[in-house]
């Protein structure tokens, strides 16, 4: 099949993520029709695929595209609107009033487009989203050329998007239906949180998840208040409630998972649930520190999420990698936990597994789609370089990303977006800033 | 004195840091002979200083140069050499053997020069250093045009630099003497740590500090082991030991200050001691989380440090600002502590105060030296911008720094270093990497 290889990307280092810890020196990735055909030494690639287009990355690490396992992409429009506030003050007095007043399909489209630009420039090729008007987010992701999993959001509260939980579900399912032929898009059920979703709605979510074979993406055990409120209203902690409702399973992506008893860690492990760890957001909103070292040791699959830009204030998976690695060490008092390669795995293959996409993305493995990110490690702040894996997590930042491809298509080239126009994005951001600030 | 203004820097926002929380829109800083002459509206500056050179920064925040209150600059050469290891394994099996084998004046000069390049590109204009061969670090800082406080390091162990504590002190004092006419350099006493310095040496340090009116810079209460070892050897915790030795006072910069009893927080406050908070290093080495919210509420003056690049692995004060703000919220369970403006104060005026340099640097105040950093806030990942102060801490990174001045002299211009040559730095780093890795 050598004749089908149309593009060869040569890099100083290729880090395939699977197998873990492997760093291939002076290797190339050969791409055929948007898929990874082979990973091989540069010299061999030049001999075998002389007719293919060639991209040379002489000081770069080539890695799988990063995956943001939890975000509310459109909330970029509220980035930095209200910092340094307690969670409920932040939500009730700042975020929710803006959402009530302004959120629309256009808002979601424009905010998500801005998020895509930010994420792509930061080496993120796929995001798992939860927000109103998912069909508008889908349009933005497609315009940006990004891969996305869109949440079929469900919440009991009326909004400009839907009137009640059933209306959310049917609108989300319709969005899913209208996008089913888009190869870059997938969907998950996204019941908002234990305190905003009823048992009856959770049961419908469980039914759809099973019928449609979709993951379920939910904020879970984020704050002590959430757990206490559940104990008051349901006489159960949220995880036990979801267990009773049949929602704990290998399709569940538990976002945050900060406040867990050892028994709850065991339940997540036993049922094959995934965790979307969002360290920046958990710290910024003072929710706490998730017991990531323990979850990891118990075999729970953990990915990384940025949460929305209103509580982070970045959609920066490099920042989450570094913080996850540092925080797990500091919180567990063990400097050896979450080594660099494990954290890079969280941001790639683990997240792909949580989304049920690990047959397609998450590692540089022949047969998978060519979703890839190149990071230039030639800079004074990255010098010297003893171990590129260490640099990716501890020293480099998203600003060192130079190239990004999704399905082999170039979306960032020498740090420039190929499909999106920064001036158009700036104009959209300015438009919404004026309306939000008013 | 209008005639003496030779340069006017116009910015979208000028954030003087003193007074706190002030954000001046469309203001300019007028500079005369390397000092800040006046901060005033752009239009007024154009009228009053028509002959001065003009720099326009239409999307930028102009802030005081950041100050790195604790580093071992030359350790850039060991960046990423040995990650994910416990502190004593890291020191004894990786860092100390390299230091024993290779550290020399040339090593320190080259490593410090690389550190200066990294720090300048990240908006840092001044650093407080502790390492062997401080005269070599001084030469590098001067070559880079940076301001530095150099530690007169003292430790009981023989090294390639000095044979015993007395030898360290006399060599450091000689370095101080040889640099005393350099306006950008100052010195402090730098007894390494409670577990490596004897009572007799601490007494000499206290004497010199008092005679020479110099700050004292020491690793203090970094780990539980350090505290336990002191209790075993001295029947005292380190802070109580330093109190007895006369070292607690407004000249003391306590680096790390992670493991503190409420009584010890009180002692630091009562004696006017300063803390150099190094959140990345404390997490990465699993030392713990410093009680910064409490220290701050008790009135202890806190600055930020990166520590060395071998345990961070960045000399990035933007990263420390963000982490300090997030971690204090997460660890104290209060989202309102350490708001953005307070953290920017830590990285500027507070650190200047700790170094005894607050009459010269740390804020954009007429009469102070023009040590300044410009941050371009026009990027998709910084858009929209409701509050530039928030963006500086939560959303921006060192990559958004475009211009840096020290005493009005341009050291970074459109992200390019004006005095240092990146190719030369890369060659030096490669040279040492080969020798270290062997």
HADDOCK unambig.tbl for C-alpha pairs under 7 A between the chains (distance, minus, plus):
assign (segid A and resid 77 and name CA) (segid B and resid 384 and name CA) 6.29 0.50 0.50
assign (segid A and resid 79 and name CA) (segid B and resid 384 and name CA) 6.67 0.50 0.50
assign (segid A and resid 80 and name CA) (segid B and resid 386 and name CA) 6.33 0.50 0.50
assign (segid A and resid 80 and name CA) (segid B and resid 387 and name CA) 6.72 0.50 0.50
assign (segid A and resid 80 and name CA) (segid B and resid 390 and name CA) 6.14 0.50 0.50
assign (segid A and resid 80 and name CA) (segid B and resid 391 and name CA) 6.75 0.50 0.50
assign (segid A and resid 81 and name CA) (segid B and resid 386 and name CA) 5.84 0.50 0.50
assign (segid A and resid 84 and name CA) (segid B and resid 335 and name CA) 5.47 0.50 0.50
assign (segid A and resid 84 and name CA) (segid B and resid 336 and name CA) 4.58 0.50 0.50
assign (segid A and resid 84 and name CA) (segid B and resid 337 and name CA) 6.99 0.50 0.50
assign (segid A and resid 84 and name CA) (segid B and resid 339 and name CA) 5.45 0.50 0.50
assign (segid A and resid 85 and name CA) (segid B and resid 335 and name CA) 5.33 0.50 0.50
assign (segid A and resid 85 and name CA) (segid B and resid 336 and name CA) 5.03 0.50 0.50
assign (segid A and resid 86 and name CA) (segid B and resid 334 and name CA) 6.82 0.50 0.50
assign (segid A and resid 86 and name CA) (segid B and resid 335 and name CA) 4.94 0.50 0.50
assign (segid A and resid 86 and name CA) (segid B and resid 336 and name CA) 6.27 0.50 0.50
assign (segid A and resid 114 and name CA) (segid B and resid 380 and name CA) 6.53 0.50 0.50
assign (segid A and resid 117 and name CA) (segid B and resid 380 and name CA) 6.61 0.50 0.50
assign (segid A and resid 118 and name CA) (segid B and resid 380 and name CA) 5.72 0.50 0.50
assign (segid A and resid 118 and name CA) (segid B and resid 381 and name CA) 5.00 0.50 0.50
assign (segid A and resid 280 and name CA) (segid B and resid 326 and name CA) 6.90 0.50 0.50
assign (segid A and resid 282 and name CA) (segid B and resid 330 and name CA) 6.86 0.50 0.50
assign (segid A and resid 283 and name CA) (segid B and resid 326 and name CA) 5.10 0.50 0.50
assign (segid A and resid 283 and name CA) (segid B and resid 327 and name CA) 5.91 0.50 0.50
assign (segid A and resid 283 and name CA) (segid B and resid 329 and name CA) 5.88 0.50 0.50
assign (segid A and resid 283 and name CA) (segid B and resid 330 and name CA) 4.03 0.50 0.50
assign (segid A and resid 284 and name CA) (segid B and resid 326 and name CA) 4.87 0.50 0.50
assign (segid A and resid 284 and name CA) (segid B and resid 329 and name CA) 6.05 0.50 0.50
assign (segid A and resid 284 and name CA) (segid B and resid 330 and name CA) 6.49 0.50 0.50
assign (segid A and resid 284 and name CA) (segid B and resid 335 and name CA) 6.23 0.50 0.50
assign (segid A and resid 285 and name CA) (segid B and resid 335 and name CA) 5.26 0.50 0.50
assign (segid A and resid 286 and name CA) (segid B and resid 329 and name CA) 5.04 0.50 0.50
assign (segid A and resid 286 and name CA) (segid B and resid 330 and name CA) 4.26 0.50 0.50
assign (segid A and resid 286 and name CA) (segid B and resid 333 and name CA) 4.71 0.50 0.50
assign (segid A and resid 286 and name CA) (segid B and resid 334 and name CA) 5.45 0.50 0.50
assign (segid A and resid 286 and name CA) (segid B and resid 335 and name CA) 4.86 0.50 0.50
assign (segid A and resid 287 and name CA) (segid B and resid 330 and name CA) 6.39 0.50 0.50
assign (segid A and resid 287 and name CA) (segid B and resid 333 and name CA) 6.57 0.50 0.50
assign (segid A and resid 288 and name CA) (segid B and resid 330 and name CA) 5.01 0.50 0.50
assign (segid A and resid 288 and name CA) (segid B and resid 331 and name CA) 6.83 0.50 0.50
assign (segid A and resid 288 and name CA) (segid B and resid 333 and name CA) 6.46 0.50 0.50
assign (segid A and resid 289 and name CA) (segid B and resid 330 and name CA) 6.74 0.50 0.50
assign (segid A and resid 313 and name CA) (segid B and resid 394 and name CA) 5.63 0.50 0.50
assign (segid A and resid 313 and name CA) (segid B and resid 395 and name CA) 5.29 0.50 0.50
assign (segid A and resid 314 and name CA) (segid B and resid 381 and name CA) 6.93 0.50 0.50
assign (segid A and resid 314 and name CA) (segid B and resid 395 and name CA) 5.52 0.50 0.50
assign (segid A and resid 326 and name CA) (segid B and resid 280 and name CA) 6.88 0.50 0.50
assign (segid A and resid 326 and name CA) (segid B and resid 283 and name CA) 5.10 0.50 0.50
assign (segid A and resid 326 and name CA) (segid B and resid 284 and name CA) 4.87 0.50 0.50
assign (segid A and resid 327 and name CA) (segid B and resid 283 and name CA) 5.90 0.50 0.50
assign (segid A and resid 329 and name CA) (segid B and resid 283 and name CA) 5.88 0.50 0.50
assign (segid A and resid 329 and name CA) (segid B and resid 284 and name CA) 6.06 0.50 0.50
assign (segid A and resid 329 and name CA) (segid B and resid 286 and name CA) 5.04 0.50 0.50
assign (segid A and resid 330 and name CA) (segid B and resid 282 and name CA) 6.87 0.50 0.50
assign (segid A and resid 330 and name CA) (segid B and resid 283 and name CA) 4.03 0.50 0.50
assign (segid A and resid 330 and name CA) (segid B and resid 284 and name CA) 6.49 0.50 0.50
assign (segid A and resid 330 and name CA) (segid B and resid 286 and name CA) 4.27 0.50 0.50
assign (segid A and resid 330 and name CA) (segid B and resid 287 and name CA) 6.39 0.50 0.50
assign (segid A and resid 330 and name CA) (segid B and resid 288 and name CA) 5.03 0.50 0.50
assign (segid A and resid 330 and name CA) (segid B and resid 289 and name CA) 6.76 0.50 0.50
assign (segid A and resid 331 and name CA) (segid B and resid 288 and name CA) 6.86 0.50 0.50
assign (segid A and resid 333 and name CA) (segid B and resid 286 and name CA) 4.71 0.50 0.50
assign (segid A and resid 333 and name CA) (segid B and resid 287 and name CA) 6.57 0.50 0.50
assign (segid A and resid 333 and name CA) (segid B and resid 288 and name CA) 6.47 0.50 0.50
assign (segid A and resid 334 and name CA) (segid B and resid 86 and name CA) 6.82 0.50 0.50
assign (segid A and resid 334 and name CA) (segid B and resid 286 and name CA) 5.44 0.50 0.50
assign (segid A and resid 335 and name CA) (segid B and resid 84 and name CA) 5.48 0.50 0.50
assign (segid A and resid 335 and name CA) (segid B and resid 85 and name CA) 5.32 0.50 0.50
assign (segid A and resid 335 and name CA) (segid B and resid 86 and name CA) 4.91 0.50 0.50
assign (segid A and resid 335 and name CA) (segid B and resid 284 and name CA) 6.22 0.50 0.50
assign (segid A and resid 335 and name CA) (segid B and resid 285 and name CA) 5.24 0.50 0.50
assign (segid A and resid 335 and name CA) (segid B and resid 286 and name CA) 4.86 0.50 0.50
assign (segid A and resid 336 and name CA) (segid B and resid 84 and name CA) 4.60 0.50 0.50
assign (segid A and resid 336 and name CA) (segid B and resid 85 and name CA) 5.04 0.50 0.50
assign (segid A and resid 336 and name CA) (segid B and resid 86 and name CA) 6.27 0.50 0.50
assign (segid A and resid 337 and name CA) (segid B and resid 84 and name CA) 7.00 0.50 0.50
assign (segid A and resid 339 and name CA) (segid B and resid 84 and name CA) 5.44 0.50 0.50
assign (segid A and resid 380 and name CA) (segid B and resid 114 and name CA) 6.51 0.50 0.50
assign (segid A and resid 380 and name CA) (segid B and resid 117 and name CA) 6.59 0.50 0.50
assign (segid A and resid 380 and name CA) (segid B and resid 118 and name CA) 5.74 0.50 0.50
assign (segid A and resid 380 and name CA) (segid B and resid 422 and name CA) 6.91 0.50 0.50
assign (segid A and resid 381 and name CA) (segid B and resid 118 and name CA) 4.99 0.50 0.50
assign (segid A and resid 381 and name CA) (segid B and resid 314 and name CA) 6.92 0.50 0.50
assign (segid A and resid 383 and name CA) (segid B and resid 429 and name CA) 6.40 0.50 0.50
assign (segid A and resid 384 and name CA) (segid B and resid 77 and name CA) 6.30 0.50 0.50
assign (segid A and resid 384 and name CA) (segid B and resid 79 and name CA) 6.66 0.50 0.50
assign (segid A and resid 384 and name CA) (segid B and resid 429 and name CA) 5.42 0.50 0.50
assign (segid A and resid 384 and name CA) (segid B and resid 430 and name CA) 6.47 0.50 0.50
assign (segid A and resid 384 and name CA) (segid B and resid 433 and name CA) 6.22 0.50 0.50
assign (segid A and resid 386 and name CA) (segid B and resid 80 and name CA) 6.32 0.50 0.50
assign (segid A and resid 386 and name CA) (segid B and resid 81 and name CA) 5.83 0.50 0.50
assign (segid A and resid 387 and name CA) (segid B and resid 80 and name CA) 6.71 0.50 0.50
assign (segid A and resid 390 and name CA) (segid B and resid 80 and name CA) 6.12 0.50 0.50
assign (segid A and resid 391 and name CA) (segid B and resid 80 and name CA) 6.75 0.50 0.50
assign (segid A and resid 394 and name CA) (segid B and resid 313 and name CA) 5.62 0.50 0.50
assign (segid A and resid 395 and name CA) (segid B and resid 313 and name CA) 5.29 0.50 0.50
assign (segid A and resid 395 and name CA) (segid B and resid 314 and name CA) 5.54 0.50 0.50
assign (segid A and resid 399 and name CA) (segid B and resid 399 and name CA) 6.54 0.50 0.50
assign (segid A and resid 422 and name CA) (segid B and resid 380 and name CA) 6.93 0.50 0.50
assign (segid A and resid 429 and name CA) (segid B and resid 383 and name CA) 6.39 0.50 0.50
assign (segid A and resid 429 and name CA) (segid B and resid 384 and name CA) 5.41 0.50 0.50
assign (segid A and resid 430 and name CA) (segid B and resid 384 and name CA) 6.48 0.50 0.50
assign (segid A and resid 433 and name CA) (segid B and resid 384 and name CA) 6.24 0.50 0.50
